Amino acid sequence: MTDATVVSLARDAVLTILLVAGPALLIGMLVGLLVSIFQATTQIQEQTLTFIPKIVAVLVSIVIFGPWMIRQLVDFADRLLSNLPSYIM
């Protein structure tokens, strides 16, 4: 296994991780921003108010984007396993 192969494999793995985690993280960040703006405008400083909407939003995004996320992970695993003999040599 050459250095270029290892770097390419690591790049594909990191890209897959970012693609799979991206939608849930972005939606959680947007909901957190909206809740923060709501708290700042209403001056409600309840600490637990930020967690429940973010948890619900992330769970809903996982339900919505779940099939796509699984497809991305299966495609990466398929590419990895199909190229396994070339990684050994």
BAFISE-728603 format. One record per residue: x, z, y negated of N, C-alpha, C, O in turn; residue in three letters. Coordinates in nm, 4 decimals, always signed. Atoms other than C-alpha are relative to their C-alpha. Example, Ala and Ser with C-alpha at 12.3 -4.5 7.8 and 13.67 -1.06 7.14 Angstrom:
<pts>
<pt n_east="+0.0890" n_up="+0.0000" n_north="+0.1190" ca_east="+1.2300" ca_up="+0.7800" ca_north="+0.4500" c_east="+0.0900" c_up="+0.0000" c_north="-0.1200" o_east="+0.1936" o_up="+0.0665" o_north="-0.1181" code="ALA"/>
<pt n_east="-0.0820" n_up="-0.0060" n_north="+0.1190" ca_east="+1.3670" ca_up="+0.7140" ca_north="+0.1060" c_east="-0.0770" c_up="+0.0730" c_north="-0.1090" o_east="-0.0261" o_up="+0.0899" o_north="-0.2198" code="SER"/>
</pts>
This chain:
<pts>
<pt n_east="+0.0852" n_up="+0.0000" n_north="+0.1165" ca_east="+0.0000" ca_up="+0.0000" ca_north="+0.0000" c_east="+0.0901" c_up="+0.0000" c_north="-0.1233" o_east="+0.1768" o_up="+0.0861" o_north="-0.1386" code="MET"/>
<pt n_east="-0.0835" n_up="+0.0135" n_north="+0.1186" ca_east="+0.1520" ca_up="-0.1096" ca_north="-0.3273" c_east="-0.0559" c_up="+0.0854" c_north="-0.1147" o_east="-0.1675" o_up="+0.1371" o_north="-0.1087" code="THR"/>
<pt n_east="+0.0433" n_up="-0.0750" n_north="+0.1176" ca_east="+0.1340" ca_up="+0.0629" ca_north="-0.6624" c_east="-0.1198" c_up="-0.0664" c_north="-0.0670" o_east="-0.2112" o_up="+0.0015" o_north="-0.1139" code="ASP"/>
<pt n_east="+0.1109" n_up="+0.0730" n_north="+0.0626" ca_east="-0.0959" ca_up="-0.2071" ca_north="-0.7962" c_east="-0.1303" c_up="+0.0225" c_north="+0.0757" o_east="-0.2371" o_up="+0.0303" o_north="+0.0150" code="ALA"/>
<pt n_east="+0.1195" n_up="-0.0244" n_north="-0.0811" ca_east="-0.3373" ca_up="-0.1499" ca_north="-0.5092" c_east="-0.0558" c_up="+0.1385" c_north="-0.0272" o_east="-0.1771" o_up="+0.1558" o_north="-0.0388" code="THR"/>
<pt n_east="+0.0436" n_up="-0.1370" n_north="+0.0273" ca_east="-0.3497" ca_up="+0.2231" ca_north="-0.5739" c_east="-0.0637" c_up="+0.0089" c_north="-0.1391" o_east="-0.1676" o_up="+0.0726" o_north="-0.1561" code="VAL"/>
<pt n_east="+0.0539" n_up="-0.0017" n_north="+0.1363" ca_east="-0.4054" ca_up="+0.1706" ca_north="-0.9470" c_east="-0.1350" c_up="-0.0714" c_north="-0.0045" o_east="-0.2276" o_up="-0.0243" o_north="-0.0706" code="VAL"/>
<pt n_east="+0.1265" n_up="+0.0737" n_north="-0.0038" ca_east="-0.6786" ca_up="-0.0859" ca_north="-0.8790" c_east="-0.1095" c_up="+0.0816" c_north="+0.0676" o_east="-0.2234" o_up="+0.0840" o_north="+0.0209" code="SER"/>
<pt n_east="+0.0966" n_up="-0.0830" n_north="-0.0715" ca_east="-0.8506" ca_up="+0.1447" ca_north="-0.6312" c_east="-0.0439" c_up="+0.1188" c_north="-0.0863" o_east="-0.1624" o_up="+0.1517" o_north="-0.0911" code="LEU"/>
<pt n_east="+0.0329" n_up="-0.1127" n_north="+0.0880" ca_east="-0.8329" ca_up="+0.4398" ca_north="-0.8727" c_east="-0.0849" c_up="-0.0458" c_north="-0.1172" o_east="-0.1776" o_up="+0.0247" o_north="-0.1573" code="ALA"/>
<pt n_east="+0.0780" n_up="+0.0536" n_north="+0.1114" ca_east="-0.9656" ca_up="+0.2226" ca_north="-1.1576" c_east="-0.1438" c_up="-0.0268" c_north="+0.0438" o_east="-0.2379" o_up="+0.0067" o_north="-0.0280" code="ARG"/>
<pt n_east="+0.1347" n_up="+0.0260" n_north="-0.0512" ca_east="-1.2612" ca_up="+0.1095" ca_north="-0.9448" c_east="-0.0758" c_up="+0.1302" c_north="+0.0255" o_east="-0.1960" o_up="+0.1380" o_north="+0.0003" code="ASP"/>
<pt n_east="+0.0649" n_up="-0.1286" n_north="-0.0270" ca_east="-1.3324" ca_up="+0.4698" ca_north="-0.8427" c_east="-0.0448" c_up="+0.0660" c_north="-0.1294" o_east="-0.1569" o_up="+0.1163" o_north="-0.1373" code="ALA"/>
<pt n_east="+0.0359" n_up="-0.0613" n_north="+0.1285" ca_east="-1.3276" ca_up="+0.5978" ca_north="-1.2020" c_east="-0.1136" c_up="-0.0781" c_north="-0.0660" o_east="-0.2048" o_up="-0.0180" o_north="-0.1226" code="VAL"/>
<pt n_east="+0.1068" n_up="+0.0808" n_north="+0.0573" ca_east="-1.5435" ca_up="+0.3070" ca_north="-1.3188" c_east="-0.1329" c_up="+0.0276" c_north="+0.0696" o_east="-0.2365" o_up="+0.0370" o_north="+0.0039" code="LEU"/>
<pt n_east="+0.1214" n_up="-0.0309" n_north="-0.0747" ca_east="-1.7954" ca_up="+0.3782" ca_north="-1.0435" c_east="-0.0541" c_up="+0.1375" c_north="-0.0376" o_east="-0.1751" o_up="+0.1548" o_north="-0.0523" code="THR"/>
<pt n_east="+0.0426" n_up="-0.1346" n_north="+0.0400" ca_east="-1.8034" ca_up="+0.7474" ca_north="-1.1366" c_east="-0.0650" c_up="-0.0039" c_north="-0.1377" o_east="-0.1696" o_up="+0.0574" o_north="-0.1588" code="ILE"/>
<pt n_east="+0.0567" n_up="+0.0087" n_north="+0.1347" ca_east="-1.8640" ca_up="+0.6634" ca_north="-1.5023" c_east="-0.1343" c_up="-0.0717" c_north="-0.0005" o_east="-0.2260" o_up="-0.0316" o_north="-0.0721" code="LEU"/>
<pt n_east="+0.1269" n_up="+0.0728" n_north="-0.0070" ca_east="-2.1371" ca_up="+0.4134" ca_north="-1.4165" c_east="-0.1106" c_up="+0.0852" c_north="+0.0608" o_east="-0.2247" o_up="+0.0814" o_north="+0.0149" code="LEU"/>
<pt n_east="+0.1021" n_up="-0.0792" n_north="-0.0689" ca_east="-2.3163" ca_up="+0.6542" ca_north="-1.1842" c_east="-0.0407" c_up="+0.1213" c_north="-0.0842" o_east="-0.1590" o_up="+0.1539" o_north="-0.0927" code="VAL"/>
<pt n_east="+0.0305" n_up="-0.1211" n_north="+0.0758" ca_east="-2.2911" ca_up="+0.9622" ca_north="-1.4054" c_east="-0.0479" c_up="-0.0301" c_north="-0.1418" o_east="-0.1108" o_up="+0.0549" o_north="-0.2049" code="ALA"/>
<pt n_east="+0.0293" n_up="+0.0336" n_north="+0.1384" ca_east="-2.3399" ca_up="+0.7804" ca_north="-1.7357" c_east="-0.1443" c_up="+0.0164" c_north="-0.0442" o_east="-0.1688" o_up="+0.0820" o_north="-0.1454" code="GLY"/>
<pt n_east="+0.1388" n_up="-0.0112" n_north="+0.0479" ca_east="-2.7195" ca_up="+0.7514" ca_north="-1.7568" c_east="-0.0489" c_up="+0.1440" c_north="-0.0112" o_east="-0.1124" o_up="+0.1796" o_north="-0.1104" code="PRO"/>
<pt n_east="+0.0459" n_up="-0.1389" n_north="+0.0050" ca_east="-2.7863" ca_up="+1.1170" ca_north="-1.6742" c_east="+0.0695" c_up="+0.0766" c_north="-0.1117" o_east="+0.0061" o_up="+0.1563" o_north="-0.1808" code="ALA"/>
<pt n_east="-0.0724" n_up="-0.0695" n_north="+0.1064" ca_east="-2.5147" ca_up="+1.2398" ca_north="-1.9105" c_east="-0.0460" c_up="-0.0438" c_north="-0.1384" o_east="-0.0610" o_up="+0.0391" o_north="-0.2282" code="LEU"/>
<pt n_east="+0.0455" n_up="+0.0478" n_north="+0.1307" ca_east="-2.6287" ca_up="+1.0184" ca_north="-2.1972" c_east="-0.1393" c_up="+0.0513" c_north="-0.0345" o_east="-0.1648" o_up="+0.0907" o_north="-0.1483" code="LEU"/>
<pt n_east="+0.1356" n_up="-0.0503" n_north="+0.0260" ca_east="-2.9923" ca_up="+1.1197" ca_north="-2.1611" c_east="+0.0036" c_up="+0.1489" c_north="-0.0279" o_east="-0.0668" o_up="+0.1968" o_north="-0.1168" code="ILE"/>
<pt n_east="-0.0144" n_up="-0.1434" n_north="+0.0267" ca_east="-2.8928" ca_up="+1.4868" ca_north="-2.1406" c_east="+0.0566" c_up="+0.0265" c_north="-0.1383" o_east="+0.0144" o_up="+0.1198" o_north="-0.2067" code="GLY"/>
<pt n_east="-0.0589" n_up="-0.0159" n_north="+0.1331" ca_east="-2.6813" ca_up="+1.4466" ca_north="-2.4532" c_east="-0.1020" c_up="-0.0312" c_north="-0.1098" o_east="-0.1095" o_up="+0.0408" o_north="-0.2094" code="MET"/>
<pt n_east="+0.1008" n_up="+0.0355" n_north="+0.1002" ca_east="-2.9619" ca_up="+1.2740" ca_north="-2.6458" c_east="-0.1087" c_up="+0.1066" c_north="-0.0112" o_east="-0.1514" o_up="+0.1409" o_north="-0.1214" code="LEU"/>
<pt n_east="+0.1016" n_up="-0.1054" n_north="+0.0032" ca_east="-3.2167" ca_up="+1.5380" ca_north="-2.5466" c_east="+0.0572" c_up="+0.1258" c_north="-0.0649" o_east="-0.0119" o_up="+0.1924" o_north="-0.1421" code="VAL"/>
<pt n_east="-0.0636" n_up="-0.1147" n_north="+0.0638" ca_east="-2.9708" ca_up="+1.8117" ca_north="-2.6449" c_east="+0.0106" c_up="-0.0169" c_north="-0.1504" o_east="-0.0095" o_up="+0.0785" o_north="-0.2255" code="GLY"/>
<pt n_east="-0.0068" n_up="+0.0276" n_north="+0.1435" ca_east="-2.9219" ca_up="+1.6461" ca_north="-2.9833" c_east="-0.1369" c_up="+0.0145" c_north="-0.0654" o_east="-0.1485" o_up="+0.0727" o_north="-0.1733" code="LEU"/>
<pt n_east="+0.1352" n_up="-0.0123" n_north="+0.0550" ca_east="-3.2975" ca_up="+1.6204" ca_north="-3.0389" c_east="-0.0449" c_up="+0.1456" c_north="-0.0060" o_east="-0.1070" o_up="+0.1870" o_north="-0.1039" code="LEU"/>
<pt n_east="+0.0365" n_up="-0.1417" n_north="+0.0002" ca_east="-3.3486" ca_up="+1.9849" ca_north="-2.9427" c_east="+0.0767" c_up="+0.0745" c_north="-0.1089" o_east="+0.0216" o_up="+0.1629" o_north="-0.1744" code="VAL"/>
<pt n_east="-0.0790" n_up="-0.0639" n_north="+0.1059" ca_east="-3.0662" ca_up="+2.0879" ca_north="-3.1768" c_east="-0.0562" c_up="-0.0316" c_north="-0.1378" o_east="-0.0636" o_up="+0.0557" o_north="-0.2242" code="SER"/>
<pt n_east="+0.0619" n_up="+0.0364" n_north="+0.1284" ca_east="-3.2238" ca_up="+1.8948" ca_north="-3.4631" c_east="-0.1312" c_up="+0.0753" c_north="-0.0183" o_east="-0.1605" o_up="+0.1236" o_north="-0.1277" code="ILE"/>
<pt n_east="+0.1256" n_up="-0.0754" n_north="+0.0061" ca_east="-3.5592" ca_up="+2.0556" ca_north="-3.3811" c_east="+0.0264" c_up="+0.1466" c_north="-0.0336" o_east="-0.0435" o_up="+0.2049" o_north="-0.1165" code="PHE"/>
<pt n_east="-0.0324" n_up="-0.1402" n_north="+0.0266" ca_east="-3.4004" ca_up="+2.4016" ca_north="-3.3779" c_east="+0.0493" c_up="+0.0193" c_north="-0.1429" o_east="+0.0174" o_up="+0.1197" o_north="-0.2066" code="GLN"/>
<pt n_east="-0.0520" n_up="-0.0131" n_north="+0.1358" ca_east="-3.2222" ca_up="+2.3394" ca_north="-3.7067" c_east="-0.1109" c_up="-0.0137" c_north="-0.1034" o_east="-0.1100" o_up="+0.0555" o_north="-0.2052" code="ALA"/>
<pt n_east="+0.1066" n_up="+0.0198" n_north="+0.0993" ca_east="-3.5347" ca_up="+2.2171" ca_north="-3.8837" c_east="-0.1021" c_up="+0.1127" c_north="+0.0028" o_east="-0.1571" o_up="+0.1489" o_north="-0.1012" code="THR"/>
<pt n_east="+0.0999" n_up="-0.1073" n_north="-0.0090" ca_east="-3.7626" ca_up="+2.4929" ca_north="-3.7544" c_east="+0.0632" c_up="+0.1380" c_north="-0.0063" o_east="-0.0081" o_up="+0.2382" o_north="-0.0116" code="THR"/>
<pt n_east="-0.0760" n_up="-0.1251" n_north="+0.0016" ca_east="-3.4933" ca_up="+2.7629" ca_north="-3.7617" c_east="-0.0334" c_up="+0.0896" c_north="+0.1182" o_east="-0.0276" o_up="+0.2121" o_north="+0.1075" code="GLN"/>
<pt n_east="+0.0180" n_up="-0.0736" n_north="-0.1251" ca_east="-3.5794" ca_up="+2.8653" ca_north="-3.4061" c_east="+0.1356" c_up="+0.0000" c_north="+0.0698" o_east="+0.1866" o_up="-0.1061" o_north="+0.1060" code="ILE"/>
<pt n_east="-0.1326" n_up="-0.0077" n_north="-0.0598" ca_east="-3.2532" ca_up="+2.9892" ca_north="-3.2576" c_east="-0.0045" c_up="+0.0645" c_north="+0.1392" o_east="+0.0766" o_up="+0.1514" o_north="+0.1713" code="GLN"/>
<pt n_east="+0.0109" n_up="-0.0512" n_north="-0.1368" ca_east="-3.3625" ca_up="+3.0618" ca_north="-2.9021" c_east="+0.1008" c_up="-0.0733" c_north="+0.0885" o_east="+0.1006" o_up="-0.1963" o_north="+0.0943" code="GLU"/>
<pt n_east="-0.1045" n_up="+0.0604" n_north="-0.0817" ca_east="-3.0716" ca_up="+3.0029" ca_north="-2.6636" c_east="-0.0558" c_up="-0.0725" c_north="+0.1213" o_east="-0.0022" o_up="-0.1759" o_north="+0.1611" code="GLN"/>
<pt n_east="+0.0538" n_up="+0.0612" n_north="-0.1220" ca_east="-3.2869" ca_up="+2.9209" ca_north="-2.3613" c_east="-0.0781" c_up="-0.1267" c_north="-0.0279" o_east="-0.1062" o_up="-0.2030" o_north="+0.0645" code="THR"/>
<pt n_east="+0.0773" n_up="+0.1196" n_north="+0.0344" ca_east="-3.4778" ca_up="+2.6507" ca_north="-2.5481" c_east="+0.0780" c_up="-0.1278" c_north="+0.0255" o_east="+0.0177" o_up="-0.2326" o_north="+0.0490" code="LEU"/>
<pt n_east="-0.0796" n_up="+0.1210" n_north="-0.0182" ca_east="-3.1886" ca_up="+2.4079" ca_north="-2.5085" c_east="+0.0121" c_up="-0.0399" c_north="+0.1467" o_east="+0.0294" o_up="-0.1582" o_north="+0.1762" code="THR"/>
<pt n_east="-0.0274" n_up="+0.0309" n_north="-0.1400" ca_east="-3.1574" ca_up="+2.4311" ca_north="-2.1305" c_east="-0.1144" c_up="-0.0706" c_north="+0.0714" o_east="-0.0913" o_up="-0.1683" o_north="+0.1426" code="PHE"/>
<pt n_east="+0.1134" n_up="+0.0533" n_north="-0.0759" ca_east="-3.5056" ca_up="+2.3537" ca_north="-2.0005" c_east="-0.0244" c_up="-0.1479" c_north="-0.0295" o_east="-0.0385" o_up="-0.2252" o_north="+0.0653" code="ILE"/>
<pt n_east="+0.0215" n_up="+0.1441" n_north="+0.0235" ca_east="-3.5573" ca_up="+2.0179" ca_north="-2.1794" c_east="+0.1136" c_up="-0.0863" c_north="+0.0553" o_east="+0.0888" o_up="-0.1952" o_north="+0.1072" code="PRO"/>
<pt n_east="-0.1115" n_up="+0.0784" n_north="-0.0522" ca_east="-3.2074" ca_up="+1.9011" ca_north="-2.0825" c_east="-0.0057" c_up="-0.0096" c_north="+0.1514" o_east="+0.0192" o_up="-0.1164" o_north="+0.2072" code="LYS"/>
<pt n_east="+0.0096" n_up="+0.0023" n_north="-0.1462" ca_east="-3.2548" ca_up="+1.9986" ca_north="-1.7173" c_east="-0.1101" c_up="-0.0952" c_north="+0.0445" o_east="-0.0911" o_up="-0.1736" o_north="+0.1375" code="ILE"/>
<pt n_east="+0.1118" n_up="+0.0881" n_north="-0.0354" ca_east="-3.5908" ca_up="+1.8219" ca_north="-1.7033" c_east="+0.0361" c_up="-0.1461" c_north="-0.0266" o_east="+0.0060" o_up="-0.2334" o_north="+0.0548" code="VAL"/>
<pt n_east="-0.0371" n_up="+0.1381" n_north="+0.0344" ca_east="-3.4540" ca_up="+1.5113" ca_north="-1.8766" c_east="+0.1016" c_up="-0.0561" c_north="+0.0994" o_east="+0.0908" o_up="-0.1717" o_north="+0.1405" code="ALA"/>
<pt n_east="-0.0996" n_up="+0.0469" n_north="-0.0962" ca_east="-3.1548" ca_up="+1.4891" ca_north="-1.6425" c_east="-0.0644" c_up="-0.0237" c_north="+0.1366" o_east="-0.0333" o_up="-0.1228" o_north="+0.2027" code="VAL"/>
<pt n_east="+0.0683" n_up="+0.0207" n_north="-0.1284" ca_east="-3.3754" ca_up="+1.5328" ca_north="-1.3348" c_east="-0.0866" c_up="-0.1256" c_north="-0.0027" o_east="-0.0894" o_up="-0.2006" o_north="+0.0949" code="LEU"/>
<pt n_east="+0.0824" n_up="+0.1206" n_north="+0.0114" ca_east="-3.6146" ca_up="+1.2629" ca_north="-1.4589" c_east="+0.0883" c_up="-0.1245" c_north="-0.0005" o_east="+0.0537" o_up="-0.2255" o_north="+0.0608" code="VAL"/>
<pt n_east="-0.0894" n_up="+0.1162" n_north="+0.0017" ca_east="-3.3241" ca_up="+1.0292" ca_north="-1.5294" c_east="+0.0589" c_up="-0.0264" c_north="+0.1384" o_east="+0.0789" o_up="-0.1420" o_north="+0.1756" code="SER"/>
<pt n_east="-0.0495" n_up="+0.0199" n_north="-0.1364" ca_east="-3.1878" ca_up="+1.0876" ca_north="-1.1784" c_east="-0.1078" c_up="-0.0627" c_north="+0.0872" o_east="-0.0781" o_up="-0.1475" o_north="+0.1713" code="ILE"/>
<pt n_east="+0.1096" n_up="+0.0603" n_north="-0.0762" ca_east="-3.5294" ca_up="+1.0055" ca_north="-1.0343" c_east="-0.0161" c_up="-0.1472" c_north="-0.0373" o_east="-0.0369" o_up="-0.2319" o_north="+0.0497" code="VAL"/>
<pt n_east="+0.0181" n_up="+0.1386" n_north="+0.0448" ca_east="-3.5540" ca_up="+0.6896" ca_north="-1.2455" c_east="+0.1183" c_up="-0.0871" c_north="+0.0404" o_east="+0.0996" o_up="-0.1957" o_north="+0.0953" code="ILE"/>
<pt n_east="-0.1195" n_up="+0.0798" n_north="-0.0265" ca_east="-3.1945" ca_up="+0.5695" ca_north="-1.2055" c_east="+0.0598" c_up="+0.0243" c_north="+0.1384" o_east="+0.1615" o_up="-0.0358" o_north="+0.1729" code="PHE"/>
<pt n_east="-0.0537" n_up="-0.0351" n_north="-0.1314" ca_east="-3.1425" ca_up="+0.7157" ca_north="-0.8566" c_east="+0.0260" c_up="-0.1179" c_north="+0.0922" o_east="+0.1350" o_up="-0.1269" o_north="+0.1486" code="GLY"/>
<pt n_east="-0.0266" n_up="+0.1148" n_north="-0.0875" ca_east="-3.1855" ca_up="+0.3920" ca_north="-0.6588" c_east="+0.1171" c_up="-0.0859" c_north="-0.0467" o_east="+0.1960" o_up="-0.1340" o_north="+0.0345" code="PRO"/>
<pt n_east="-0.1122" n_up="+0.0765" n_north="+0.0536" ca_east="-2.9456" ca_up="+0.2108" ca_north="-0.8903" c_east="+0.1321" c_up="+0.0734" c_north="+0.0223" o_east="+0.2331" o_up="+0.0118" o_north="+0.0565" code="TRP"/>
<pt n_east="-0.1211" n_up="-0.0800" n_north="-0.0219" ca_east="-2.6936" ca_up="+0.4962" ca_north="-0.8657" c_east="+0.0455" c_up="-0.0081" c_north="+0.1453" o_east="+0.1641" o_up="-0.0251" o_north="+0.1734" code="MET"/>
<pt n_east="-0.0338" n_up="+0.0077" n_north="-0.1425" ca_east="-2.7083" ca_up="+0.4926" ca_north="-0.4877" c_east="+0.0521" c_up="-0.1384" c_north="+0.0345" o_east="+0.1457" o_up="-0.1516" o_north="+0.1134" code="ILE"/>
<pt n_east="-0.0474" n_up="+0.1365" n_north="-0.0257" ca_east="-2.6684" ca_up="+0.1146" ca_north="-0.4858" c_east="+0.1451" c_up="-0.0172" c_north="-0.0472" o_east="+0.2254" o_up="-0.0805" o_north="+0.0214" code="ARG"/>
<pt n_east="-0.1367" n_up="+0.0080" n_north="+0.0495" ca_east="-2.3532" ca_up="+0.1450" ca_north="-0.6984" c_east="+0.0969" c_up="+0.0718" c_north="+0.0940" o_east="+0.2050" o_up="+0.0207" o_north="+0.1230" code="GLN"/>
<pt n_east="-0.0864" n_up="-0.0754" n_north="-0.0914" ca_east="-2.2085" ca_up="+0.4098" ca_north="-0.4660" c_east="+0.0154" c_up="-0.0704" c_north="+0.1343" o_east="+0.1242" o_up="-0.0716" o_north="+0.1919" code="LEU"/>
<pt n_east="-0.0073" n_up="+0.0719" n_north="-0.1276" ca_east="-2.2944" ca_up="+0.2090" ca_north="-0.1543" c_east="+0.0855" c_up="-0.1254" c_north="-0.0141" o_east="+0.1623" o_up="-0.1583" o_north="+0.0763" code="VAL"/>
<pt n_east="-0.0843" n_up="+0.1180" n_north="+0.0230" ca_east="-2.1369" ca_up="-0.1041" ca_north="-0.3031" c_east="+0.1473" c_up="+0.0374" c_north="-0.0055" o_east="+0.2312" o_up="-0.0328" o_north="+0.0510" code="ASP"/>
<pt n_east="-0.1392" n_up="-0.0434" n_north="+0.0067" ca_east="-1.8179" ca_up="+0.0877" ca_north="-0.3834" c_east="+0.0514" c_up="+0.0377" c_north="+0.1383" o_east="+0.1623" o_up="-0.0002" o_north="+0.1760" code="PHE"/>
<pt n_east="-0.0423" n_up="-0.0389" n_north="-0.1347" ca_east="-1.8042" ca_up="+0.2387" ca_north="-0.0349" c_east="+0.0150" c_up="-0.1220" c_north="+0.0902" o_east="+0.1060" o_up="-0.1271" o_north="+0.1729" code="ALA"/>
<pt n_east="-0.0095" n_up="+0.1222" n_north="-0.0793" ca_east="-1.8680" ca_up="-0.1033" ca_north="+0.1192" c_east="+0.1282" c_up="-0.0762" c_north="-0.0326" o_east="+0.1981" o_up="-0.1225" o_north="+0.0576" code="ASP"/>
<pt n_east="-0.1255" n_up="+0.0660" n_north="+0.0379" ca_east="-1.5834" ca_up="-0.2586" ca_north="-0.0813" c_east="+0.1212" c_up="+0.0765" c_north="+0.0520" o_east="+0.2182" o_up="+0.0165" o_north="+0.0983" code="ARG"/>
<pt n_east="-0.1109" n_up="-0.0824" n_north="-0.0457" ca_east="-1.3575" ca_up="+0.0311" ca_north="+0.0084" c_east="+0.0221" c_up="-0.0138" c_north="+0.1498" o_east="+0.1354" o_up="-0.0307" o_north="+0.1948" code="LEU"/>
<pt n_east="-0.0129" n_up="+0.0075" n_north="-0.1458" ca_east="-1.4296" ca_up="+0.0168" ca_north="+0.3807" c_east="+0.0297" c_up="-0.1418" c_north="+0.0484" o_east="+0.0978" o_up="-0.1592" o_north="+0.1494" code="LEU"/>
<pt n_east="-0.0280" n_up="+0.1370" n_north="-0.0422" ca_east="-1.4213" ca_up="-0.3623" ca_north="+0.4016" c_east="+0.1463" c_up="-0.0376" c_north="-0.0275" o_east="+0.2024" o_up="-0.1216" o_north="+0.0428" code="SER"/>
<pt n_east="-0.1391" n_up="+0.0271" n_north="+0.0320" ca_east="-1.0748" ca_up="-0.3663" ca_north="+0.2419" c_east="+0.0970" c_up="+0.1003" c_north="+0.0620" o_east="+0.2163" o_up="+0.0974" o_north="+0.0320" code="ASN"/>
<pt n_east="-0.0833" n_up="-0.1043" n_north="-0.0606" ca_east="-0.9434" ca_up="-0.0753" ca_north="+0.4485" c_east="+0.1194" c_up="-0.0562" c_north="+0.0763" o_east="+0.2289" o_up="-0.0013" o_north="+0.0637" code="LEU"/>
<pt n_east="-0.1195" n_up="+0.0526" n_north="-0.0683" ca_east="-0.7199" ca_up="-0.2900" ca_north="+0.6711" c_east="+0.1092" c_up="-0.0492" c_north="-0.0952" o_east="+0.2278" o_up="-0.0383" o_north="-0.0641" code="PRO"/>
<pt n_east="-0.1015" n_up="+0.0437" n_north="+0.0955" ca_east="-0.5481" ca_up="-0.4363" ca_north="+0.3659" c_east="+0.0682" c_up="+0.1164" c_north="-0.0683" o_east="+0.1816" o_up="+0.1027" o_north="-0.1142" code="SER"/>
<pt n_east="-0.0621" n_up="-0.1174" n_north="+0.0598" ca_east="-0.4851" ca_up="-0.0859" ca_north="+0.2296" c_east="+0.1054" c_up="+0.0602" c_north="+0.0918" o_east="+0.2017" o_up="+0.1204" o_north="+0.0443" code="TYR"/>
<pt n_east="-0.0929" n_up="-0.0594" n_north="-0.0956" ca_east="-0.3039" ca_up="+0.0182" ca_north="+0.5473" c_east="+0.1322" c_up="-0.0761" c_north="+0.0022" o_east="+0.2386" o_up="-0.0157" o_north="+0.0155" code="ILE"/>
<pt n_east="-0.1215" n_up="+0.0809" n_north="-0.0089" ca_east="-0.0567" ca_up="-0.2683" ca_north="+0.5455" c_east="+0.0765" c_up="-0.0035" c_north="-0.1285" o_east="+0.1812" o_up="-0.0678" o_north="-0.1363" code="MET"/>
</pts>
